[in-house]
């Protein structure tokens, strides 16, 4: 293994698995990080010709994230890319109905987990030679247009925007680029119910179109492929006909 080294969190399924595979096809050595070992091992086994290296990781655990980056550097020498993809949601509830436990679970994964990974990646990228690297944070169009009864998820995705901008600013002296990918209605297991109906702002349920995971993965590969003196600060990729632009 060698060459360009990428770390992808939430890599066992969905967007993470698609992005990790696409990066590996593009020539990256990809470290697969995820809470469950089995999906990581299965993904690597499906693509034995690709450079996929599973390292089970809980992004909410400081020691686990530190271990992820220490092992990555020990095995591969450096980190050139972090795709901060791990995320979760909460059951649809009004602001007065969500429990503190549900709120904290979403914040722990979506925000604190992203921060812990950025902190470790930034430290590696700042000190390695050649210096620098790229961080791509998985945001959401919920950062700009929330869905009903999604206060925890929406709050974290707004926070990801601040995390991205602050990291991009602080990374300038060290050739560390940071951008945000906002995704709308990617066809994952989490969005299968959209075919039956999704809660709208007027309390109706309406089916919504979804987009192929391959198209999301291509966006990640494009952002990752740029030289470090160029950066995609924000990129939105979404199902064309989903109710986001305008009034539905």
N, C-alpha and C positions, 0 to 999 in steps of 0.2 A: 504494500500500500504506500501511497505517497501523493504528491501533487497538491491540488486544492482540497482542503479539509473543511467539511461542513458538519455542523451539529444541528439536528432537527428534533425538536421536542414534540411530544404527542405524535410520535412517528409510527405507532402501531397500526393505526386505522385512518380512514378518511383523508382529510386534506394533508395531514402529515405524511402518511404513507405514499400518497400520490406525489407530493413534492419531493420526498426523499428519493423515490424511484427516478423521477425526472432529472433530478440533480445528478444522480449516479450515472444515468444514461448520457448526460452531458459531460461526463468525465470526472466528476467529483468523487472523492472518498467521503462517504456519508456515515456519520455516527448516528444510530437510531436510538433516541432516548424516549422512554415511556415507562409508565408505572408498572405495567404488566409485561413480564418477559416473553410469554408465549406469542403474542402477536408480533413482537419484534423478531423473534427467531423464525417465525413462519414467513414473514416478509423477506428476510434474508435468504431463506431456503428456496423461496419461489424464484428468486433472481440470483442464482449462484454465480453468474457471470459478472455481476456488478459488485462494486466495493462497498458493501453495507456491513456496518459493524455495530451490533446491538449492545447497548449498555443500559440495563434497567435503571430508571431514575424517577424519583418522586420530586417534582419541581417545587413542592411546598416545603420540602425538608432541606435546610441549609447544608447539612453534611452530605446529603445525597447529591445535591447540585455541585458541591465542591468536588466530590468524588468523580462525577461525570467529566468535569473538565481536566482534572488531574490525570485520569486514565486516558482521556483523549490525547493530551499532550505527551504522555509517556509512550503511547502507541504510535502516534502519528507526527509528533514534533511541534505542531502548531494548530491554530484554529483560524480559518479564513472567513467563515460564515457561520452565523447563528440564525436559524429560522425559529423564532420564538412563537411556536404554534399551539402549545398545550392550552386547553381551555375547557370550561364547563359552564353550564347554565343552572337555573333554579326553576322549580315549578312555577307556573304563572300565578302571581299573587299581587294584590294591591299593596301599596306602601304600608298600610296598617295591618297587613296579614302575614307578611314574610317574617320568619323567625330570625333571631340573631344568628343562630347556627347556620341557617341556609345562606344568609347574607355573608357571613365570614367564610364559608366554604367557597363561594364564588370569588370573593376577593383574594383568598389564599392562593387559588389556582391561577386566576386570570391576571392578577396584578402583582401580588407578592412573588409568585412563581416566575413571572416575566422579569421582575426586578432582580431576583436572585441569579437568574441565568445571565442577564445583562452584566451584572456586577462581576461574575466570574469570567465571562467572555471578554469584557472590556479590559480586565487586568491582564489576561493572556495576550490580547491583541496589542496592548500598549507596550508590553515588554519584549515581545518576540521580535526576531529579525528574519526577514524584513518586517518592519513594524506595520501594524494596521490590520484592517479587516472590515467586514460588513455585518450589520445586524438588521434583520427584517422582522418587524413585529406584526403578528396577525391581529389586526384591528377588526372592525366590522362597520357596516353602514349604520349599525345601531349607535355608533358614535355621533351620528348626525341626525338620524331619524329613528327614535326608539319605537319599539313595539309596545302595545299595551301590556301592563302587568309584568314588566321586566326590569324593575328598578335596579337590582343588583348587577345584572349582566350589562345593562346600559351604562351604569356608573363606571364599571371597570373599563369598558371600551372607550369612554371619554378619557379616562385616566391613561390609557395606553397612548393616546395622542400626545399628552403631556410628557409621558415617559420617552416617547420617540423623539420629540423635539429637543428635550433636554439632553438626551444621549447624543443626538446629532451635533448639538452645539458643543458639548464637552469633548466629543471625539475629534473635533477639527485638528487640534495640535498633533494628534497621533495617527492621522490617516484612518480613522474609524468612521465609516459612513453608517448612518442609521435611517431607515425608511419604514413606512407603514403600508401594509396591504389590507385594504378594506374589501371584504368579500360579502356578496349578497346571494343567498339561496344556492349554495353549492350542494350538489347531490351527494349527501352523506347519510349515514344511518340516523343522524340527529334531525334530518329534514324530511324523512319519508312521509311524515304526517301532512306535509304541505299539499300533497296530491288530494287529500280528503278535505282540507280546509284549515286555514290559519286565522286566528283572531285578528280582526281589524280594529281600527280606531273607533268605528261606530258600533262595536260589539257584534258585528256580523262575522260569520265564518265564510271564507272564500278560498278556493284552491289557488295556489300560486305556482308559476313555473320554476323549475330549477335549472342549474347549469352544470355542465360536465366537470368532473374533478380534473380531467386532463387540462382544461382551459385555465383553471386556477394554478395548476402546477407549472404551466408554461409561463404564467406571470411571475412566479417565484424565480424560475430559471432566468428570465430576462433581467429582473432586478439584480440577481446574483452575478450576472455575467458582465456587468459594467465595470470599468476600471475605477479605482478608488477615488479618482478626482471627479467622478460623476456620480450622482445619486438620484434615485427616485424618492422624493420626500413622501409622497402619497400616491397610491395607485388604487383605483376602485375597479373591481371586476365583478360583474353581476349578471344575473339572468335578465336579458333585455326587456322582457315584458312584466317583470315583477313590479308591484306597486310601491315604487320608491321615488321616482322623478315625477313631480306634479301631483295631481290628486287621484292617484290610483291608476 
